[in-house]
Amino acid sequence: MRAEPLADGKVKYVEEFKHPITGKRKRVSVTYAKDTKKNQQLAYKELILKIEEKKKEWLEGTGDSFQPITLKELSDKFLKDKEYLKGSTQFVYKDNMKALLSTLNPNLDVSHLAISELNSLILKCRSKTQVKYLKTLLDWGQNNYFINTISEKPFKNEFKKISRKENKSNVEKKLYYELDEIDAILAKIKEKDTYLRELSCCLIIFLLNTGVRIGEALAVTYEDISDDMILSINKTVFNYDIQQPKTPSSYREIAINRETLDCIQELNAVKEKYFIPKSKIIFCNKNGTILSYKNISQALRKCLGNNFCGFHIFRHTHASILAEKQIPLDTIQRRLGHEKDDITKKIYIHVTDKTREREHDIFRNMSMR
């Protein structure tokens, strides 16, 4: 049994068990006002009774008593169940459910979906992301007894198609920039003098030298940098709001170099040039408040076109630079705030392979005379 805190201060106790016929994992839940030892004991007894009742219904053939429920109603219940999650995660769920309902019929009864109806829903989805969230929603509906068991086959077939497409695109996808590409990007941005462009150059240099996430960079204040050149990462920006970092490993303190401090000093001069109001936020907008990730992304995409691959690639580039300097992988991961990261490992292997090949070339071309 696990406890899930809710937004209203209450707690939901959840217990999982196996369906006695299909073997699939199911779950039951109860909600109490507070998480206390007494409530835990009461909840456990209540959950065991619920499980026994469900198993009895299925074994006696009376379990197929699902009430009609529309896709919209199921989505509302799903989002209500996610209220205990972090604000940014809730936003992602809400945004994707809204997109899903705008594509599919929100009034469709999904309590007893036939395989043909499920296939039809999947075909109507406009992206692999919508297919993913449709499966997430229907799986949740099954596990919480709002809808009958659905077939996994249509999803498996669709995910196979998606997987093949992803494998093809991943080969072409750029992992990180080379240093000469960075120089070209900065030169292109500097072709015009605007506050956003000059700030962007400083921001890119900051990301390259620290490896922080874009949301973490936009939340950094002058107080987060100590006199002994240590940067404290303890917050992030999401949707114009400063929030806690995504995971416990995201809280970290990293050493910064002189180039990082110089780019901040340069940005301070830029702020004076454009009469930007005093702000504790380093990378602020013209009003001295939180900078919009969307606005700066659009500006750089307009300036750089396809050469702009998003801000996360600068984080990957930082990892590649550290790997080339033979910094150990676990040290890089701690600096980036990752416990485990397949992309970082991929970059590390790729860079160290390139370094090793250069070393081989030195010896291949070496003459001992």
C-alpha positions in Angstrom: 0.0 0.0 0.0 1.3 3.5 -0.9 0.1 6.9 0.1 -0.4 9.7 -2.4 -0.8 13.3 -1.0 -3.6 15.3 -2.7 -3.7 19.0 -3.5 -6.5 19.6 -0.9 -4.3 18.2 1.9 -6.0 14.8 2.0 -4.2 11.5 1.2 -5.1 8.7 -1.1 -4.1 5.2 -0.2 -3.5 2.8 -3.1 -3.1 -0.9 -3.3 -2.3 -2.9 -6.4 -3.2 -6.5 -7.1 -3.5 -9.0 -10.0 -6.7 -9.7 -11.9 -7.6 -13.3 -11.0 -8.4 -14.2 -14.6 -6.2 -12.0 -16.9 -3.3 -11.6 -14.6 -3.1 -7.9 -15.3 -2.2 -5.5 -12.6 -5.2 -3.6 -11.1 -5.5 -1.1 -8.3 -8.0 0.2 -5.7 -7.9 3.3 -3.7 -9.5 5.1 -0.7 -9.1 8.7 0.5 -8.7 9.9 4.0 -8.3 13.4 5.6 -4.8 12.8 7.0 -1.9 10.4 6.7 -1.8 8.9 10.2 -0.9 5.4 11.5 -4.6 4.8 12.4 -5.8 5.9 9.0 -3.2 3.6 7.4 -4.5 0.6 9.3 -8.2 1.5 8.4 -7.3 2.1 4.8 -5.4 -1.2 4.5 -8.5 -3.1 5.8 -10.8 -1.2 3.5 -8.6 -1.8 0.5 -8.3 -5.6 1.2 -12.2 -5.7 1.3 -12.4 -3.9 -2.0 -9.9 -6.2 -3.6 -11.8 -9.3 -2.4 -15.1 -7.9 -3.7 -13.6 -7.2 -7.1 -12.1 -10.6 -7.3 -15.3 -12.2 -6.3 -17.2 -10.2 -9.0 -14.8 -11.3 -11.7 -14.7 -14.9 -10.7 -18.5 -15.1 -10.5 -18.8 -13.4 -13.9 -20.6 -10.3 -12.6 -17.6 -7.9 -13.0 -18.8 -6.5 -16.3 -21.0 -3.9 -14.7 -19.3 -0.8 -16.0 -21.5 2.3 -16.2 -21.4 4.4 -19.4 -18.6 7.0 -19.3 -17.5 9.4 -22.0 -14.0 10.2 -23.1 -14.3 13.7 -21.6 -15.6 12.3 -18.2 -12.8 9.8 -18.1 -10.3 12.5 -18.8 -11.7 14.7 -16.0 -11.4 11.9 -13.5 -7.9 11.1 -14.7 -6.8 14.8 -14.2 -8.5 14.9 -10.8 -6.4 11.9 -9.8 -3.2 13.7 -10.8 -3.7 16.7 -8.7 -1.1 15.6 -6.2 1.6 15.9 -8.9 4.0 18.8 -9.4 2.4 21.8 -11.2 4.4 21.5 -14.3 3.6 17.8 -14.6 -0.1 18.5 -14.1 0.1 21.2 -16.9 1.6 18.6 -19.3 -1.2 16.2 -18.6 -3.9 18.9 -18.9 -2.4 20.2 -22.2 -2.2 16.7 -23.7 -5.7 15.7 -22.6 -7.1 18.9 -24.1 -5.3 18.2 -27.4 -6.6 14.6 -27.3 -10.2 15.7 -26.7 -10.0 18.3 -29.6 -9.0 15.5 -31.9 -11.3 12.7 -30.8 -15.0 12.7 -30.0 -15.2 13.8 -26.3 -18.8 12.4 -26.0 -17.8 8.8 -27.1 -18.8 6.2 -24.6 -15.5 4.3 -23.8 -16.8 2.0 -21.1 -16.9 -1.0 -23.5 -14.5 -0.3 -26.4 -14.4 -3.0 -29.1 -11.1 -3.6 -30.9 -12.5 -1.9 -34.1 -13.4 1.2 -32.1 -10.0 1.3 -30.5 -8.3 1.0 -33.9 -10.4 3.9 -35.1 -9.4 6.1 -32.2 -5.7 5.4 -32.8 -6.0 6.2 -36.5 -7.7 9.5 -35.7 -4.8 10.6 -33.4 -2.6 13.2 -35.1 0.7 12.3 -33.5 2.5 9.5 -31.6 2.2 11.7 -28.5 -1.6 11.6 -28.8 -1.5 7.8 -29.2 0.7 7.6 -26.1 -1.7 9.7 -24.0 -4.7 7.8 -25.3 -3.1 4.6 -24.0 -2.2 6.3 -20.7 -5.8 7.4 -20.2 -7.4 4.1 -21.1 -4.9 2.1 -19.0 -5.8 4.4 -16.0 -9.5 3.9 -16.7 -9.0 0.1 -16.6 -6.9 0.1 -13.5 -9.5 2.2 -11.7 -12.6 0.2 -12.9 -14.2 2.9 -15.0 -13.9 0.9 -18.3 -13.8 -2.7 -19.4 -10.5 -4.4 -20.3 -9.2 -3.2 -23.7 -6.9 -5.0 -26.1 -3.2 -4.0 -26.1 -2.8 -5.3 -29.7 -3.7 -2.0 -31.6 -1.3 0.0 -29.4 1.5 -2.6 -29.9 1.1 -2.4 -33.6 1.1 1.4 -33.6 4.1 1.7 -31.3 6.1 -0.7 -33.6 5.5 1.8 -36.5 6.5 4.7 -34.3 9.6 2.9 -33.1 10.8 2.3 -36.7 10.2 6.0 -37.5 12.1 7.1 -34.4 15.0 4.9 -35.1 15.3 6.5 -38.5 15.1 10.0 -37.2 17.5 9.4 -34.3 20.2 8.6 -36.7 19.8 12.1 -38.3 19.3 13.9 -35.1 22.1 16.1 -33.9 23.5 15.3 -30.5 25.6 18.3 -29.8 27.4 21.3 -31.5 31.0 21.5 -32.5 32.8 24.6 -31.2 33.1 26.1 -34.7 29.3 25.7 -35.1 28.8 27.6 -31.8 31.0 30.4 -33.1 28.9 30.6 -36.3 25.7 30.7 -34.3 26.9 33.5 -32.0 28.1 35.5 -35.0 24.7 35.1 -36.7 22.9 36.3 -33.6 25.2 39.3 -33.3 24.3 40.6 -36.8 21.6 42.8 -35.3 21.7 44.7 -32.0 18.6 44.1 -29.9 18.2 43.3 -26.2 16.9 39.8 -26.9 19.7 38.9 -29.3 22.5 40.2 -27.0 20.9 38.5 -24.0 20.7 35.3 -26.1 24.4 35.3 -26.8 25.1 35.6 -23.0 22.6 32.9 -22.3 24.1 30.5 -24.8 27.6 31.0 -23.3 26.1 30.5 -19.8 24.5 27.2 -20.9 27.6 26.0 -22.6 29.8 26.6 -19.6 27.4 25.3 -16.9 25.3 22.6 -18.6 22.2 23.7 -16.7 18.7 23.2 -18.2 17.1 26.2 -19.8 14.4 26.5 -17.1 17.1 26.4 -14.4 19.1 29.1 -16.2 16.1 31.4 -16.5 15.5 31.0 -12.7 19.1 31.8 -11.7 19.5 35.0 -9.5 22.6 36.9 -8.6 22.2 35.5 -5.0 22.7 32.0 -6.4 26.3 32.6 -7.2 28.7 32.7 -4.3 32.0 34.6 -4.0 34.0 31.3 -4.4 32.4 30.8 -7.8 29.8 28.1 -6.9 26.4 28.2 -8.6 23.5 26.8 -6.6 20.7 25.2 -8.7 17.6 25.2 -6.5 14.7 26.2 -8.8 13.4 26.3 -12.3 11.0 28.3 -14.5 7.9 26.8 -16.0 5.1 28.7 -17.6 6.2 32.1 -16.2 6.4 30.6 -12.7 9.4 29.8 -10.5 9.0 26.2 -9.2 11.1 23.6 -7.4 13.4 21.5 -9.6 12.0 18.4 -11.3 13.9 15.7 -9.2 15.9 15.6 -6.0 19.1 15.1 -8.1 18.4 18.4 -9.8 19.2 20.2 -6.6 23.0 20.7 -6.9 25.9 23.1 -6.5 28.4 23.4 -9.3 31.6 25.2 -9.8 31.6 27.9 -12.5 34.5 29.3 -14.5 35.7 32.8 -15.3 34.0 32.7 -18.7 30.6 32.3 -17.0 31.2 35.3 -14.8 32.4 37.3 -17.7 29.2 36.6 -19.7 27.1 37.7 -16.7 29.1 41.0 -16.5 28.6 41.5 -20.2 24.9 41.0 -19.7 24.9 43.5 -16.9 26.3 46.1 -19.4 23.7 45.1 -22.0 21.0 45.7 -19.4 22.3 49.2 -18.7 22.5 49.9 -22.4 18.8 49.1 -22.9 17.7 50.7 -19.5 16.4 47.4 -18.1 15.0 47.8 -14.6 17.0 46.3 -11.7 16.1 42.7 -11.1 17.5 39.8 -9.0 16.9 37.5 -12.0 20.0 37.4 -14.2 18.3 36.5 -17.5 15.2 38.7 -17.3 13.0 40.3 -19.9 12.8 44.0 -20.7 10.6 44.6 -17.7 13.0 42.9 -15.3 10.7 39.9 -14.8 10.8 36.2 -15.8 11.9 35.8 -19.4 9.5 33.7 -21.6 11.1 30.5 -22.9 8.7 30.6 -25.8 9.6 34.2 -26.9 13.4 33.6 -26.9 13.0 30.3 -28.7 10.9 31.9 -31.4 13.4 34.7 -31.8 16.3 32.3 -32.2 14.4 30.1 -34.5 13.6 33.1 -36.7 17.2 34.2 -36.6 18.9 30.8 -37.1 16.4 28.7 -38.9 17.2 25.0 -38.9 20.5 25.7 -37.3 18.7 26.2 -34.0 18.0 22.8 -32.4 16.5 24.0 -29.2 18.3 24.9 -25.9 18.8 21.4 -24.6 21.5 20.8 -27.2 23.8 23.3 -25.4 23.5 21.1 -22.4 24.6 18.1 -24.5 27.4 20.2 -25.9 28.6 21.0 -22.4 28.6 17.2 -21.7 30.6 16.6 -24.9 33.2 19.2 -23.9 33.7 17.6 -20.5 33.9 14.2 -22.0 36.6 15.4 -24.4 38.5 16.7 -21.4 38.3 13.2 -20.0 36.1 14.1 -17.0 34.5 10.9 -15.6 31.0 10.1 -16.7 29.6 10.0 -13.1 31.0 13.4 -12.5 29.4 14.8 -15.6 26.0 13.3 -14.6 26.2 14.8 -11.1 27.0 18.2 -12.6 24.1 17.9 -15.0 21.8 16.9 -12.2 21.1 13.4 -13.6 21.1 10.1 -11.7 20.9 8.2 -15.0 20.9 9.6 -18.5 21.2 7.5 -21.6 21.8 10.6 -23.8 24.8 11.7 -21.7 26.2 8.1 -21.9 25.7 8.1 -25.7 27.5 11.5 -26.0 30.3 10.3 -23.7 30.9 7.1 -25.7 30.7 9.0 -29.0 33.2 11.7 -27.9 35.7 9.2 -26.2 35.6 7.1 -29.3 36.5 10.2 -31.4 39.3 11.0 -29.0 40.6 7.5 -29.1 40.6 7.5 -32.9 42.6 10.8 -32.9 45.1 9.1 -30.6 45.3 6.1 -33.0 45.9 8.5 -35.9 48.8 10.1 -34.1 50.6 6.8 -33.7 49.7 5.6 -37.2 51.4 8.7 -38.6 54.3 8.8 -36.2 57.8 8.1 -37.3 60.4 7.0 -34.8 63.3 8.4 -36.9 
